[in-house]
């Protein structure tokens, strides 16, 4: 019996639906072909459409054509770093490329037993005098075997669960940097030909070592650099971590590079542009501190510029005093810390990122405005970015540090501020996630005014600068450190540190002292806590001191 038209239509519809379902499931279950990263291959007509084998592809990747254009009429000699487990040609799509030679750069992989905390310990013995290496060994290649390279291509390891604090990743970056620097000073580079680095991988190169200004090409997970070799040389002369004190570049250079011919750029006389910088934002609470900081630097006979970044919260009267103290003022818009609580003390601390915009300077030493400097520290401008004193664990203290201003670096910092976290919600936590590879300055360059339960509270005589934590000296009486009056502040109390700040104050011109005036509100706060200390009969006895601070008379 023939099916009726409605029933025929129904069966046809069911059959079509089942067929479409089969196609959908087949496509989903079929294993995907592993393709090369799209950023490494040009979006051109596929060789598969013409059934051509891989070696007949003539369209080369953009980065390779760029290098061919840079190094004209020459066979490219390419050193391969960390390609032991994968074919370089398959990985980058260079089958069929001409005018190139590749050399596998061999080096022992760093031991898995070496952890990041071994390279960046919390404390080291800064007073120990020894010629023995204090840092774990990071193996390097036999450089003399690769002196004729034009390009170093590295596959960057990337462990997401470890993040960027990966010792092997650091080794790969240092191998590339060291190769380029050694080649530049070798006998094969008499013409000082340019050298290039190519990095491939999701984690990318370490921007603490390779500058964004030197990028010729960046496409997704590939970077091409033409490094400024003089700056790169500074990097490879530094210790592999903060496990050793860094030393000034000239001293390192004389010791390590004396057996190599001096490069042409080393003989060029160039006076770098350098400055000390601080930032004031959100309130005028630190205006007095910034004035004292400038005066303390001037009192050490420093020859560098003084630059202060200020937002709109700083009044014209205060700006006048800051200029009189020695600061060159630059107005800024403050930057909110995306990981800080609203109205927290560090809510606008990301304003410190503005120092990377000072591109008119080669290097700046940033100093928080609650510092004073007791000895000339101009010599520390010879260190590279980022050098600082240690803090806790493997992190540095951002209260004083040297940075190299850069517009592209500032844009990178701004772009990363939302995706990169901060352990304390402020700039220090953020910068420690960005600059994981840093160089250790001596702690006496950033003597923290904090003593825990120690009964010894005198500063070292050889301290370069003191970071005044807790209640600031100008917020207390000249006669004593009012951190003694509060239990929670007593870890910051030190009579000797307090006295040294006031020595700087007493050398300031009289017209500047008005910016450190004691207001009735400040006086009332101190009197309240002195009364509580007296009632509790604190054993330090500072509540018994007869106050003679002349600032009390002025109001």
C-alpha positions as CSV (number, residue, x, y, z in Angstrom):
1,X,0.0,0.0,0.0
2,X,1.5,3.4,-1.0
3,X,2.3,5.9,1.7
4,X,0.3,9.0,1.7
5,X,2.0,12.3,1.0
6,X,1.9,13.5,4.6
7,X,3.5,10.3,5.9
8,X,6.2,10.4,3.2
9,X,7.1,13.9,4.1
10,X,7.2,13.0,7.8
11,X,9.6,10.1,7.2
12,X,11.8,12.2,5.0
13,X,12.0,14.9,7.6
14,X,13.0,12.3,10.3
15,X,15.7,10.8,8.1
16,X,17.1,14.2,7.3
17,X,17.2,15.1,11.0
18,X,19.0,11.8,11.9
19,X,21.5,12.4,9.1
20,X,22.3,15.9,10.4
21,X,22.7,14.6,13.9
22,X,25.1,12.0,12.7
23,X,27.2,14.6,10.9
24,X,27.3,16.8,14.0
25,X,28.4,14.0,16.3
26,X,31.0,12.9,13.8
27,X,32.6,16.3,13.6
28,X,32.6,16.7,17.4
29,X,34.2,13.3,18.1
30,X,36.8,13.5,15.3
31,X,40.2,14.2,16.8
32,X,41.5,17.7,15.9
33,X,44.7,17.9,13.8
34,X,47.5,19.7,15.7
35,X,48.3,22.8,13.8
36,X,51.2,25.2,14.1
37,X,50.5,28.4,16.0
38,X,48.6,30.7,13.6
39,X,51.0,33.6,14.5
40,X,53.9,31.6,13.1
41,X,52.4,31.0,9.6
42,X,51.2,33.5,7.2
43,X,47.5,33.4,6.2
44,X,48.2,32.5,2.6
45,X,46.9,29.9,0.2
46,X,47.3,26.5,1.9
47,X,49.7,24.1,0.3
48,X,47.2,21.4,1.1
49,X,44.7,22.8,-1.5
50,X,47.3,22.1,-4.2
51,X,48.3,18.7,-2.7
52,X,51.9,20.0,-2.5
53,X,54.4,18.6,0.1
54,X,55.6,20.9,2.9
55,X,59.0,21.6,1.3
56,X,57.3,23.3,-1.7
57,X,55.8,26.1,0.4
58,X,57.4,29.4,-0.8
59,X,55.6,31.8,1.4
60,X,57.9,32.3,4.4
61,X,56.8,33.6,7.8
62,X,56.8,37.3,8.3
63,X,59.5,37.3,11.0
64,X,61.9,35.3,8.8
65,X,61.4,37.7,5.8
66,X,61.9,40.6,8.2
67,X,65.3,39.2,9.3
68,X,66.2,38.6,5.6
69,X,65.5,42.2,4.9
70,X,67.5,43.3,7.9
71,X,70.6,41.2,7.1
72,X,70.8,41.6,3.3
73,X,72.7,39.4,0.9
74,X,73.9,37.1,3.6
75,X,73.2,33.5,4.7
76,X,71.4,33.8,8.0
77,X,73.2,31.8,10.7
78,X,70.6,30.9,13.3
79,X,71.3,29.5,16.8
80,X,68.5,27.4,18.2
81,X,67.9,27.4,21.9
82,X,65.6,24.8,23.6
83,X,64.5,23.0,20.4
84,X,65.8,19.6,21.5
85,X,62.4,18.0,21.7
86,X,60.8,19.4,18.5
87,X,61.8,20.0,14.9
88,X,62.5,23.6,14.4
89,X,61.4,23.6,10.8
90,X,58.0,22.0,11.6
91,X,57.5,24.3,14.5
92,X,58.0,27.5,12.6
93,X,57.1,26.5,9.1
94,X,60.4,27.1,7.5
95,X,60.6,24.1,5.2
96,X,62.0,25.1,1.9
97,X,63.7,28.3,3.2
98,X,67.0,29.2,1.6
99,X,70.0,31.2,2.6
100,X,70.0,30.0,6.2
101,X,72.1,27.7,8.4
102,X,70.9,26.5,11.8
103,X,73.0,25.5,14.8
104,X,71.7,23.7,17.9
105,X,73.0,25.6,20.9
106,X,73.8,23.0,23.5
107,X,73.8,23.6,27.2
108,X,73.1,21.5,30.3
109,X,69.6,22.2,31.6
110,X,69.5,23.8,35.0
111,X,69.0,21.3,37.8
112,X,65.4,20.7,39.0
113,X,66.6,20.9,42.5
114,X,67.3,24.7,42.1
115,X,64.1,26.6,43.1
116,X,63.3,30.2,42.7
117,X,63.7,30.8,46.4
118,X,67.4,29.6,46.0
119,X,68.0,32.4,43.5
120,X,66.0,35.0,45.6
121,X,66.5,34.2,49.3
122,X,64.9,36.4,51.9
123,X,68.3,37.4,53.5
124,X,71.9,37.1,52.6
125,X,75.1,37.9,54.5
126,X,75.9,41.3,53.0
127,X,79.0,41.8,55.1
128,X,80.7,38.5,54.2
129,X,83.8,39.1,52.1
130,X,84.3,36.1,49.8
131,X,85.4,35.4,46.3
132,X,83.4,32.2,46.1
133,X,80.1,32.3,44.2
134,X,77.1,32.6,46.4
135,X,74.4,31.9,43.8
136,X,73.5,28.5,42.4
137,X,75.0,27.8,39.0
138,X,72.9,28.4,35.9
139,X,74.7,26.4,33.2
140,X,75.6,28.3,30.0
141,X,76.7,27.1,26.5
142,X,80.4,27.0,25.4
143,X,80.1,30.5,23.8
144,X,83.2,30.2,21.6
145,X,81.4,27.6,19.5
146,X,78.7,30.0,18.4
147,X,80.6,33.3,17.7
148,X,79.3,33.6,14.1
149,X,75.6,33.6,14.7
150,X,73.3,36.4,13.4
151,X,70.1,35.4,15.1
152,X,69.3,33.4,18.2
153,X,65.8,31.7,18.2
154,X,64.5,30.4,21.5
155,X,61.5,28.3,22.4
156,X,60.4,29.7,25.7
157,X,59.3,27.2,28.3
158,X,56.0,28.0,30.0
159,X,54.6,26.4,33.1
160,X,51.2,28.0,33.9
161,X,51.0,26.6,37.4
162,X,54.4,28.0,38.3
163,X,53.8,31.3,36.6
164,X,56.8,33.4,35.5
165,X,59.0,32.4,38.5
166,X,60.4,29.5,36.5
167,X,64.2,28.8,36.8
168,X,64.4,27.1,33.4
169,X,62.6,30.0,31.7
170,X,65.2,32.3,33.3
171,X,68.0,30.1,32.0
172,X,66.7,30.2,28.5
173,X,66.5,34.0,28.5
174,X,70.0,34.3,30.0
175,X,71.4,31.9,27.5
176,X,70.0,34.1,24.6
177,X,71.2,37.3,26.2
178,X,74.6,36.0,27.0
179,X,75.1,34.6,23.5
180,X,74.2,37.9,21.9
181,X,76.6,39.8,24.2
182,X,79.5,37.4,23.7
183,X,79.0,37.4,19.9
184,X,79.0,41.2,19.9
185,X,82.4,41.3,21.6
186,X,83.9,38.4,19.7
187,X,86.6,38.4,17.0
188,X,84.0,37.5,14.3
189,X,82.1,40.7,14.9
190,X,84.7,43.3,13.9
191,X,82.2,45.2,11.9
192,X,79.8,45.4,14.8
193,X,77.0,43.9,12.8
194,X,73.5,43.9,14.4
195,X,72.3,40.8,16.2
196,X,68.8,39.6,16.7
197,X,66.7,37.4,19.0
198,X,63.5,35.6,18.3
199,X,61.3,34.2,21.1
200,X,58.4,31.7,20.5
201,X,56.0,30.6,23.2
202,X,52.9,31.7,25.2
203,X,54.9,33.1,28.1
204,X,57.2,35.1,25.9
205,X,60.6,36.6,26.8
206,X,61.4,38.1,30.2
207,X,60.9,41.8,29.8
208,X,63.2,42.4,32.7
209,X,66.0,41.3,30.3
210,X,64.7,42.2,26.9
211,X,63.3,45.8,26.5
212,X,60.1,46.5,24.7
213,X,61.8,49.4,22.8
214,X,63.9,46.8,21.0
215,X,60.9,44.9,19.6
216,X,60.9,44.8,15.8
217,X,57.8,42.5,15.5
218,X,55.3,41.0,17.9
219,X,52.5,38.7,16.6
220,X,50.6,36.7,19.2
221,X,53.2,34.3,20.6
222,X,56.3,35.4,18.7
223,X,58.7,38.3,19.4
224,X,61.6,39.6,17.3
225,X,64.2,41.8,19.0
226,X,67.1,43.9,17.9
227,X,68.6,44.4,21.3
228,X,70.6,47.5,22.4
229,X,73.7,45.4,23.3
230,X,75.2,47.9,25.8
231,X,72.1,47.7,28.0
232,X,71.9,43.9,27.5
233,X,75.5,43.6,28.6
234,X,74.5,45.2,31.9
235,X,71.9,42.5,32.4
236,X,74.2,39.5,31.9
237,X,76.9,41.0,34.2
238,X,74.4,40.9,37.1
239,X,74.2,37.9,39.4
240,X,71.6,35.3,38.4
241,X,69.4,36.4,41.3
242,X,69.4,38.4,44.6
243,X,71.4,35.6,46.2
244,X,74.4,37.9,45.7
245,X,74.7,41.7,46.0
246,X,74.7,43.3,42.7
247,X,77.7,45.5,42.0
248,X,78.0,48.6,39.8
249,X,78.2,47.9,36.1
250,X,81.7,49.5,35.6
251,X,83.2,47.4,38.4
252,X,81.6,44.2,37.0
253,X,82.7,45.1,33.5
254,X,86.4,45.6,34.5
255,X,86.4,42.3,36.3
256,X,84.6,40.0,33.9
257,X,85.2,41.6,30.5
258,X,88.9,42.6,30.7
259,X,89.9,39.6,28.5
260,X,87.6,40.7,25.7
261,X,88.2,43.5,23.2
262,X,86.4,46.7,24.3
263,X,83.4,47.4,22.1
264,X,83.1,50.6,20.1
265,X,80.1,51.7,22.1
266,X,82.0,51.3,25.4
267,X,84.6,53.9,24.3
268,X,81.9,56.5,23.5
269,X,81.7,59.2,26.1
270,X,78.1,59.7,27.0
271,X,76.6,61.5,30.0
272,X,73.4,59.7,30.9
273,X,70.3,61.7,32.0
274,X,69.5,60.8,35.6
275,X,67.2,62.0,38.3
276,X,65.8,61.2,41.8
277,X,62.0,61.0,41.7
278,X,59.2,60.9,44.2
279,X,55.4,61.0,43.9
280,X,52.7,62.9,45.9
281,X,49.0,62.1,45.4
282,X,45.6,62.1,47.1
283,X,46.6,64.4,50.1
284,X,49.2,66.8,51.4
285,X,50.1,64.6,54.3
286,X,53.6,63.9,52.9
287,X,54.5,67.4,51.6
288,X,56.8,68.0,54.6
289,X,58.4,64.6,54.0
290,X,59.1,65.4,50.3
291,X,60.7,68.7,51.3
292,X,62.9,67.0,53.8
293,X,63.8,64.3,51.3
294,X,64.9,66.9,48.7
295,X,66.9,68.8,51.2
296,X,68.6,65.6,52.5
297,X,69.7,64.7,48.9
298,X,71.0,68.2,48.3
299,X,72.9,68.1,51.6
300,X,74.8,65.1,50.3
301,X,76.1,67.2,47.4
302,X,74.3,65.1,44.8
303,X,74.5,66.3,41.2
304,X,71.3,64.7,39.8
305,X,68.0,66.3,39.0
306,X,65.1,66.1,41.5
307,X,61.7,65.5,40.0
308,X,58.4,65.3,41.9
309,X,55.2,64.0,40.3
310,X,52.1,65.7,41.9
311,X,48.4,65.3,41.3
312,X,45.7,68.0,41.8
313,X,45.4,67.4,45.5
314,X,48.6,69.3,46.1
315,X,47.9,73.0,46.6
316,X,49.7,75.9,44.8
317,X,51.2,77.0,48.1
318,X,52.7,73.5,48.7
319,X,53.9,73.3,45.2
320,X,55.8,76.6,45.8
321,X,57.5,75.1,48.9
322,X,58.3,71.9,47.0
323,X,60.0,73.9,44.2
324,X,61.9,76.0,46.7
325,X,63.1,72.8,48.3
326,X,64.7,71.7,45.0
327,X,62.0,69.7,43.2
328,X,61.1,70.1,39.5
329,X,57.3,69.6,39.5
330,X,55.4,67.6,36.9
331,X,51.6,67.4,37.2
332,X,50.0,63.9,36.8
333,X,46.6,62.3,37.0
334,X,46.6,59.7,39.8
335,X,46.0,56.0,39.1
336,X,43.8,53.8,41.2
337,X,45.1,50.5,42.5
338,X,42.6,48.0,41.1
339,X,43.2,45.5,43.9
340,X,43.0,47.9,46.8
341,X,40.0,48.4,49.1
342,X,38.1,51.7,48.6
343,X,39.5,54.5,50.8
344,X,42.4,52.2,51.8
345,X,45.8,53.8,52.4
346,X,47.1,52.3,49.1
347,X,44.0,53.0,47.0
348,X,46.0,55.3,44.6
349,X,49.4,53.8,45.0
350,X,49.5,52.8,41.3
351,X,50.2,56.5,40.7
352,X,53.9,55.4,41.2
353,X,53.7,53.8,37.7
354,X,53.9,57.3,36.3
355,X,57.6,57.3,36.9
356,X,58.0,55.1,33.7
357,X,56.7,58.1,31.7
358,X,59.8,60.2,32.5
359,X,61.3,59.3,29.1
360,X,63.5,62.4,29.1
361,X,65.7,60.5,31.6
362,X,67.7,57.3,31.0
363,X,67.4,56.2,34.6
364,X,65.7,57.4,37.7
365,X,66.0,56.4,41.3
366,X,62.5,56.5,42.8
367,X,62.4,57.2,46.6
368,X,59.2,57.3,48.7
369,X,58.7,60.7,50.4
370,X,59.0,59.3,53.9
371,X,62.7,58.7,53.4
372,X,65.7,60.9,54.2
373,X,69.1,60.3,52.7
374,X,72.3,60.6,54.8
375,X,75.0,59.7,52.4
376,X,75.5,60.4,48.7
377,X,74.0,57.6,46.6
378,X,74.7,58.9,43.1
379,X,76.9,55.9,42.5
380,X,73.8,53.6,42.4
381,X,72.7,55.1,39.1
382,X,75.2,52.7,37.5
383,X,72.9,49.7,38.3
384,X,70.3,48.5,35.8
385,X,66.6,48.2,36.1
386,X,65.2,46.9,38.4
387,X,67.5,47.1,41.4
388,X,66.2,47.4,44.9
389,X,66.7,46.2,48.5
390,X,65.1,43.0,49.6
391,X,61.9,42.8,51.6
392,X,60.2,39.5,52.6
393,X,60.8,36.2,50.9
394,X,61.8,36.6,47.2
395,X,60.3,40.1,46.9
396,X,61.9,43.6,46.8
397,X,60.9,46.7,48.6
398,X,59.6,49.3,46.1
399,X,60.3,52.3,48.5
400,X,63.6,52.9,46.7
401,X,64.5,51.4,43.4
402,X,66.1,52.2,40.0
403,X,64.0,52.1,36.9
404,X,64.6,52.9,33.2
405,X,61.7,55.1,32.0
406,X,59.9,53.9,28.8
407,X,56.7,54.8,27.1
408,X,56.0,51.2,25.9
409,X,56.8,49.8,29.4
410,X,54.4,52.2,30.9
411,X,51.7,51.2,28.5
412,X,52.4,47.5,29.3
413,X,52.2,48.2,33.0
414,X,48.9,49.9,32.5
415,X,47.5,47.1,30.4
416,X,48.6,44.5,32.9
417,X,47.4,46.2,36.1
418,X,44.0,44.5,35.9
419,X,45.1,41.0,35.0
420,X,48.1,40.8,37.3
421,X,47.5,40.6,41.1
422,X,49.1,42.3,44.0
423,X,49.7,40.5,47.3
424,X,49.2,43.8,49.3
425,X,46.8,45.5,46.9
426,X,49.4,48.2,46.2
427,X,52.2,49.0,43.8
428,X,54.8,46.8,45.6
429,X,52.8,43.6,45.2
430,X,52.1,44.4,41.6
431,X,55.6,45.4,40.6
432,X,57.0,42.2,42.2
433,X,54.7,40.1,39.9
434,X,56.0,42.1,36.9
435,X,59.7,42.3,37.7
436,X,60.3,38.8,39.1
437,X,64.0,39.0,38.1
438,X,65.6,41.9,40.1
439,X,69.0,42.9,41.5
440,X,69.8,43.2,45.2
441,X,71.0,46.5,46.6
442,X,72.5,46.5,50.1
443,X,69.9,46.9,52.8
444,X,71.6,50.0,54.2
445,X,70.3,51.8,51.1
446,X,66.8,51.2,52.4
447,X,67.1,50.9,56.2
448,X,63.6,50.1,57.3
449,X,62.6,51.8,60.6
450,X,61.2,48.7,62.1
451,X,62.6,46.7,65.0
452,X,60.2,44.0,66.1
453,X,60.9,43.0,69.7
454,X,64.6,44.1,69.5
455,X,65.9,46.2,72.4
456,X,68.6,47.5,70.1
457,X,67.0,50.4,68.1
458,X,70.0,52.4,66.9
459,X,70.5,52.9,63.2
460,X,73.7,51.7,61.6
461,X,76.2,54.5,61.2
462,X,76.8,53.5,57.5
463,X,73.1,53.7,56.5
464,X,72.6,55.5,53.2
465,X,68.9,56.2,53.7
466,X,66.2,55.5,56.3
467,X,62.6,54.5,55.4
468,X,60.4,56.1,58.2
469,X,57.7,53.5,58.8
470,X,54.9,54.1,61.3
471,X,54.0,57.6,62.5
472,X,56.2,60.1,60.6
473,X,58.7,62.3,62.4
474,X,57.0,65.5,61.3
475,X,53.8,64.2,62.7
476,X,55.4,63.8,66.2
477,X,57.2,66.2,68.5
478,X,60.8,67.1,67.8
479,X,61.6,66.0,71.4
480,X,60.7,62.3,70.9
481,X,59.3,59.6,68.6
482,X,55.6,59.4,69.4
483,X,55.5,55.8,68.0
484,X,56.4,54.9,71.6
485,X,52.9,56.0,72.8
486,X,51.0,53.3,71.0
487,X,51.4,49.6,71.5
488,X,50.8,48.8,67.8
489,X,53.3,51.4,66.7
490,X,56.2,50.6,69.1
491,X,57.9,48.3,66.5
492,X,58.6,51.5,64.6
493,X,59.9,53.5,67.5
494,X,63.6,54.6,67.5
495,X,65.0,57.6,69.2
496,X,68.2,57.6,67.1
497,X,66.3,57.4,63.8
498,X,63.9,60.1,64.9
499,X,66.8,62.4,65.9
500,X,68.5,62.0,62.5
501,X,65.4,63.1,60.6
502,X,65.3,66.3,62.7
503,X,69.0,67.0,62.0
504,X,68.0,67.3,58.3
505,X,65.1,69.5,59.3
506,X,67.3,71.9,61.3
507,X,69.6,72.4,58.3
508,X,66.6,73.4,56.1
509,X,66.1,77.2,55.3
510,X,63.5,78.8,57.7
511,X,61.1,79.4,54.8
512,X,60.8,75.7,54.2
513,X,60.2,74.7,57.8
514,X,56.7,76.2,57.7
515,X,55.6,73.3,55.6
516,X,56.4,71.0,58.5
517,X,54.3,73.0,61.0
518,X,52.6,71.3,63.9
519,X,48.9,71.8,63.6
520,X,46.5,71.9,66.6
521,X,44.9,68.7,65.3
522,X,48.3,66.9,65.3
523,X,49.1,68.3,68.7
524,X,45.7,67.1,70.1
525,X,46.3,63.6,68.7
526,X,49.7,63.3,70.3
527,X,48.4,64.6,73.7
528,X,45.7,62.0,73.6
529,X,48.1,59.1,73.1
530,X,50.6,60.5,75.6
531,X,47.8,60.5,78.1
532,X,47.0,56.8,77.4
533,X,50.7,55.9,77.6
534,X,50.9,57.6,80.9
535,X,47.8,55.8,82.2
536,X,49.3,52.5,81.1
537,X,52.7,53.5,82.6
538,X,54.6,52.3,79.5
539,X,58.1,51.3,80.6
540,X,59.8,53.3,77.9
541,X,58.9,56.4,79.8
542,X,58.6,58.8,76.9
543,X,55.3,60.1,78.2
544,X,57.4,61.7,81.0
545,X,59.4,63.9,78.6
546,X,58.9,67.6,78.9
547,X,58.0,68.8,75.4
548,X,59.9,71.9,74.2
549,X,59.1,71.5,70.4
550,X,59.2,75.2,69.2
551,X,56.5,74.4,66.6
552,X,53.9,74.3,69.5
553,X,54.3,78.0,70.0
554,X,53.7,78.9,66.3
555,X,50.0,78.1,66.5
